Amino acid sequence: MEDNKRMTKLADLATPALVIERGRLVANLERMKARARALGVRLRPHMKIAKTAEIAELAVEEKGRGIAVQTLAEAEFFAQAGYSDITICAGMIPSKLDRAARLADAGVTVITDSPDVAQAIAAHGDRFEVLVEIDCGGHRAGIFPESTEVIEIAKILDGAPRATFAGVLTNAAHCYQGRTRAEFEAIAEQERGAVVDAAERISGAGISCPVVSVGSTATAVTAKHLDGATETRPGLYVFNDLFRAGVGLCAPDDIALSLLSRVIGHYRSDNRLLIDAGVTSLSLDRGTERIEGGDQGFGVVLDEDLRPIAPGLKVARLHTEHAWVAADEPLPFDSLPIGTMVRILPNHANNTATMHRHYDVVDGTSDVIARWSRQGGW
Amino acid sequence: MEDNKRMTKLADLATPALVIERGRLVANLERMKARARALGVRLRPHMKIAKTAEIAELAVEEKGRGIAVQTLAEAEFFAQAGYSDITICAGMIPSKLDRAARLADAGVTVITDSPDVAQAIAAHGDRFEVLVEIDCGGHRAGIFPESTEVIEIAKILDGAPRATFAGVLTNAAHCYQGRTRAEFEAIAEQERGAVVDAAERISGAGISCPVVSVGSTATAVTAKHLDGATETRPGLYVFNDLFRAGVGLCAPDDIALSLLSRVIGHYRSDNRLLIDAGVTSLSLDRGTERIEGGDQGFGVVLDEDLRPIAPGLKVARLHTEHAWVAADEPLPFDSLPIGTMVRILPNHANNTATMHRHYDVVDGTSDVIARWSRQGGW
């Protein structure tokens, strides 16, 4: 990628390799910025999927500020990369407070749904901004907006000398149950309603509740309005994937992530190809199986320029480092010789990305214009 | 882990963390060495799962020699670590030959099931030892032992000035279909029979066939004999897992790998706990679902000393960085306060290990005696 060298091409990459189409990525980021503006909320991009400084830089509304992460390791990575105003969106526990406190200069906000943890935060020697996590129906984490603990936690933190009670946060973890626009709109309204209800109860108890945070790609795309919410935290929109395309949350051409792989075997009697990708690079995700009539196996197989090769060409079976590629009709073996590069669109961008330590970036051609490292670990 | 510091404890680890019980690991390795001796074959440990120099060192029969790997990156890693006599067990393709050739000093053997690839190997400027890959019924890769291509490939390589035809190799990829001892014995016999048949046909054609390689943990454990085979390449035996325990290939106490996680939420109305592990650390594997009456969810949850906590305690639902822990009976919430450490036995050790970049090693206590790095990438 240096000027005095030949440009790296897709064909130069060891396979499997995780590839980003930069043009699609940037379009996804700009579309969500416009969407947040239209909804009248702040966009706080969730970096648990991208885990990459280069994408955060393109995604944020204000340089170096305002992201969500899921783990302490991600918070540390982005703080190191110069980010501040970072919300860590998994329930804090007392034994992690010292590590979180070391990020205080970056302005880290933590969340909890437990009065016991709120007490531990209040008693800790360092300053924390804290949100209460609300369960809006997804039953991943959080307490119900009507529960007594909502006020109890807000009071504990509001009364603490160093902690700051900052507001409420929720995530529609049940958005994967949606299939139609109407269903997603209803889930988005549940998400908004739950957290706005909680915020109103807290305000009603005389405690200031400045942050009212919702967020998932599905609800950010479909919400009719976000009245009462102050921010949204979508994450998957940066890449999109076959599941989201299958349920109408994006167009197939909005999928910015693909796995580059090579044909390593021909099995004409089975009408299948073998490729050098498997569980370790593609993930076991079968998310599109749950879309009626929309099952895409372990991923849709396209050519190296993301054009269709044959109708219904999919990853049909997965081994550790091998996968079967099969189709509805006889395969064009002669135009897919051993060594041919293919690109696989993933069912779930998050689950495929998590198998990788870097992205290779292209922009509409076979030139690899950058390699972006992906933070891992906890 | 330095002498002048306090010993690192499990409680000091960031969670989730992948933990090896060294005593169990070593027992698994010794058991398989004895098993290979009893079967009269060489043990060539498959390092595609462990991907760790420290485990290879404990697993090999002869220091620094004789392992199997699945990818070029693994071959390079182990060559760098001083290993020679490395078999790369995924079909070679022409565009990877230059990279493989750079490992010639380490004595790398490649495999193919394609006459076209055999021609490319024969025409390449570097020396390669080559095995023909046989399909023994698993239909992952390979050609059938009775196919004309077996002899064709052997002849191409035998007649090449620089390549060496080294023999035949197979893997019973269908061993996951087995449930009973009798079924595994039958699969092991299929695996052995296929590759011995191919070797006999090649010998009958006047071509020397010194290597007759079989291998998987299931077949190595259950084969009645391996007459005619020269080596076995099991891999999962180093760790074992719930699937293997569920079908009788190991005892539950032989599982050497577990995921350390912490309780981060209590949801009494749902009778569930939330822990700080998810898809990114545990994997989506649901392998035990396929064992009648043996479904272990996404993994069995034990205490930090690998002792049972409550009957049927399992990972019941998985999110990206969260998981539900549920049980058949009311959970003992009060003895599992937020922050409590748990250890999860995985359904499939390979699929869980692949989510991690290192192992933390303990040996029957909570002292972390080593951190072993795990090679990744391709």
Boltz contact constraints between the chains, C-beta under 6 A:
constraints:
  - contact:
      token1: [A, 14]
      token2: [B, 378]
      max_distance: 6.0
  - contact:
      token1: [A, 16]
      token2: [B, 378]
      max_distance: 6.0
  - contact:
      token1: [A, 70]
      token2: [B, 321]
      max_distance: 6.0
  - contact:
      token1: [A, 90]
      token2: [B, 321]
      max_distance: 6.0
  - contact:
      token1: [A, 91]
      token2: [B, 264]
      max_distance: 6.0
  - contact:
      token1: [A, 91]
      token2: [B, 265]
      max_distance: 6.0
  - contact:
      token1: [A, 93]
      token2: [B, 264]
      max_distance: 6.0
  - contact:
      token1: [A, 93]
      token2: [B, 338]
      max_distance: 6.0
  - contact:
      token1: [A, 93]
      token2: [B, 339]
      max_distance: 6.0
  - contact:
      token1: [A, 94]
      token2: [B, 339]
      max_distance: 6.0
  - contact:
      token1: [A, 95]
      token2: [B, 339]
      max_distance: 6.0
  - contact:
      token1: [A, 114]
      token2: [B, 338]
      max_distance: 6.0
  - contact:
      token1: [A, 140]
      token2: [B, 319]
      max_distance: 6.0
  - contact:
      token1: [A, 140]
      token2: [B, 322]
      max_distance: 6.0
  - contact:
      token1: [A, 141]
      token2: [B, 265]
      max_distance: 6.0
  - contact:
      token1: [A, 141]
      token2: [B, 274]
      max_distance: 6.0
  - contact:
      token1: [A, 264]
      token2: [B, 91]
      max_distance: 6.0
  - contact:
      token1: [A, 264]
      token2: [B, 93]
      max_distance: 6.0
  - contact:
      token1: [A, 265]
      token2: [B, 91]
      max_distance: 6.0
  - contact:
      token1: [A, 265]
      token2: [B, 141]
      max_distance: 6.0
  - contact:
      token1: [A, 274]
      token2: [B, 141]
      max_distance: 6.0
  - contact:
      token1: [A, 279]
      token2: [B, 351]
      max_distance: 6.0
  - contact:
      token1: [A, 280]
      token2: [B, 354]
      max_distance: 6.0
  - contact:
      token1: [A, 284]
      token2: [B, 284]
      max_distance: 6.0
  - contact:
      token1: [A, 319]
      token2: [B, 140]
      max_distance: 6.0
  - contact:
      token1: [A, 321]
      token2: [B, 70]
      max_distance: 6.0
  - contact:
      token1: [A, 321]
      token2: [B, 90]
      max_distance: 6.0
  - contact:
      token1: [A, 322]
      token2: [B, 140]
      max_distance: 6.0
  - contact:
      token1: [A, 338]
      token2: [B, 93]
      max_distance: 6.0
  - contact:
      token1: [A, 338]
      token2: [B, 114]
      max_distance: 6.0
  - contact:
      token1: [A, 339]
      token2: [B, 93]
      max_distance: 6.0
  - contact:
      token1: [A, 339]
      token2: [B, 94]
      max_distance: 6.0
  - contact:
      token1: [A, 339]
      token2: [B, 95]
      max_distance: 6.0
  - contact:
      token1: [A, 351]
      token2: [B, 279]
      max_distance: 6.0
  - contact:
      token1: [A, 354]
      token2: [B, 280]
      max_distance: 6.0
  - contact:
      token1: [A, 378]
      token2: [B, 14]
      max_distance: 6.0
  - contact:
      token1: [A, 378]
      token2: [B, 16]
      max_distance: 6.0
